[in-house]
Amino acid sequence: MAALEEIITIEEICSLRTPTQFLEWFEDKLREIKERNVINDQVILREGIAKFFYEEVFPLYRLLQNKKDAWSNLKFKNVYGNQSFDVEIFGSKEYELPSFLEITIADQKYEDHLRMWYFAEHGHVCMTGPVTYTGTKKTGLNVSVANEARQHAEMNQEKKDLIRIAITGKTSKSYPENTGLLVYFDDYVAFSRYKDKAVMDEFLDELDVDWTDKFSALYLVGASGNQIWERYRSEQEA
């Protein structure tokens, strides 16, 4: 199987594109990844360039799928490195649209990594069962994932807790003026139903984290691409 680095380079990723250009480019890459059978441990475990591609580029893809028409006059550029933002936005912006985006993944717990490690090892995994483990990668990991269904409301609450933690963690840092925060989360199990959108809206409206001190906008995007929530500083301060 091919390595992801044979298909994608950092320089290519970090090109300036309109939303339509970005979506076309990204979808071409996804097709090539599928055709060349690059769904391997590197992708599952987010190793090498896969970490950048799936944890920073993919969230932008899902955001632009939902905003391509409204943001058609803008251009976007992923930025690689340890700077205080992950995307730079160019063009005439209206209504507090950000000049930069910081991206964070809400459900990136060690247990989630181990769930994917289990999947890579066994070829199957329960997405709702709790993960238990002993040992380390150095001493030898022993990972177990229970084949256990859970209440949907319980999984939604757990996801909300993780989103709150992710937002709180980002508010302790410094960012350029007019930076928006994009929170990306897995909505294939929790928040997977249409009626969950109202549940998340209520959660965001009552969120007890003051993100407006650091960010001009907050975007919450599901990994499925089916759902997006957005809030702006001016709305919170009105």
N, C-alpha and C positions, 0 to 999 in steps of 0.2 A: 504493500500500500504506500501511496505517496505521502510525503510530509507536506504540511500546509504551507511551509516556506517555499515549496516548489510552485505554488499557485499564486501566492500573495506576497507582496513586499510592503515594508513600512512606508516607503516613499509613495507607492501606489495608493495605499490607504489614505495617506495624509494629503490628498489632492483636494483642491477647492472645487465644489460641485453645487449646482442647484439641487433642490429636493428631487426633481425628476431624474436628473443625471445620477444622483446618489443611488436612488432606488434601482435604476436600470443597471448600474455598475454592480451593486451589491447582489442583486438577484442573479446576474450572470455568474458571479463568483460562487454563489450557493449551488447553482446548477453544475458548475465545473467541479466543485467539491464532491457533489453526489456522483457525477459521472466517473470521476477518478477514484472513487471509493476511499475518501479520506476521512470516513467516520471511524476513527480509531482511538486508541488511548490518548493520543495527543489532544484531540478535540474534547473527548469526554472529561479528561483531567485538567484541561486548560493549561497545557504546557507550551512553552515557546511562544510563537506569534499567536497561537490560539487564544491565549489569555486576553490580549489586546483586541483581537478580532471579535470575540464573543462577549467580552465584558464591557467594551466601550463602543465598538462599531455597531454591533447588533442592537444595543439599546437605541442608538441614534436612528437606525433603520426603522425600528418599530415606531418611534416618535414621528419620523417624517412620513411614514405611511399614513398617519392620521392627520398630519398638518401640511401635506404637500401643496394643496390648493391655497390655503390661507397664507402660506409662507413662500409662494412661488417666486417672489421678487428677491429672495434672500439666497446667499450662498453659504455653505457649511464646510468646515475643515476639521477633521479629527487631528488632534495634536498628541504626539507620542512623547512620553517622558514623565517627570515628576513635578511639573509645574502645577499651579493651583487651579487649573481648569483643564477640561478634556476636549472641548470643542470650541472653535472660534466661529462667530457668525458675522457675515458681512452683508451690507446692503441697507436700504432705507427701512428702518424699523418703526412700527407704530404700536401704540398701546403697550408700552413697557416690555416689548419683546426684548429678550436679553441679547447682549453682545458676546457672552460666553456661556458655556454650559459645563457644570460639574456633574459627573455621572457616578452614581453609587448603586450597588446591588443590595437589596434589602435582605435576601435570604441566603447569604453566603456564609453559613455557619460551618464549622468543621464537620458536623454530622452530615450536612448536605454534600460536602466533598467526599466523605466516606461512602455515602449512598452511591455516588457516581463511580467511586473506586470499586465498590461491590458489583455494580453493573458491568464495569470493564472486565472484571475477573470472571463473572458468571454468565453474562449475557442477558440477565433479567434482574429486575428489582421491583419491590413494592414501593410505590411513591408515597404511600400514606403511613406505612408502618414505622414505628420508632427504630432508631439506629442505636446499637450498642457495640462497644468495641473494647478490646484490651490490647496492650502493647503499643509500639510505635513502628514507623517505617524502618527504623534502624534495627530494632529488636525483633520485629515481626508483628504485623498487624493481624488481629483476628476480629473480623467485622461480621456482625449479624444484623439482618434487617427483618423484622417481624412482618409476616403477611397478615396485616391487621387493618381493617377498615376503621375509620374514625368519623365522628360526627362532623358534618360540614360546618356548623357554627363554631365548633372548637378549632377547626383548621383556619377559619376566617379570623378568629381572635388571635391565634398564634401569628398569623401573617401581619395583622395590624400592629402587634407588639414589635415585630421585626422591622416594620416600616418606621415606626416611631423611633426605635433605637438608631436606625440608619440616618434619619433626618437629624436627630440630636447629635450624633457623632460628627456630622458635617458642620454644624453650627459653631463648633469650637475652633474652627480654622479661619484663615483670612483669604479673601478672594478679590479679584478686580471688581471695580464698580460695574453694576448692572450684569451680574452673573446669575443665571438661573440654575436650579438644582433639578436634575432628572433622576428620579428614583425608579429603578427597574426591578420587577419582581415576577416570580413564577405564578401565573394564574391558571395553570392547567388543572390544578386540583382545588386549592382554595380560590375563592372569588372567580369561579369558573361559570357561574350561572348569571343570567341576565339580571335577575333581581338583586344580585350582589352589588350592582353599581350604586344603588341607593344606599346600601350599607356603608360602602367606602366613602360616598359623598358626606354622609353624616359624620363618619370618623374624621375626615379632613376638616369639616366645618367646626368640629369641637376639639381639634388637635391642641394639646397643651404644650406645644413646642413653638417658641417664637423664632421661626425661620426667617421672618421678614427683616430682621436686623442684618442678615448676611446676604440674602437672596432676593432678587426682584421678582422671581417667578418660581413656582414649584410645579413640576410635571411628574405625574405618576403613571407609569406605562407597564402594562402586562406583557409578559413574554410571548403570549399568543398573538399580540397585535390587535386583538379585538376590543381592548378597553384602554381608555386614556382619561385621566383627570388632570385639570389644570387650575391653578390658583395664582393670583397676582397680588403683589404687595399693596397696590392701591385699593383693591377690594377688601383686604384685611383691615386696612387703616380707615376705611370709610365709616 
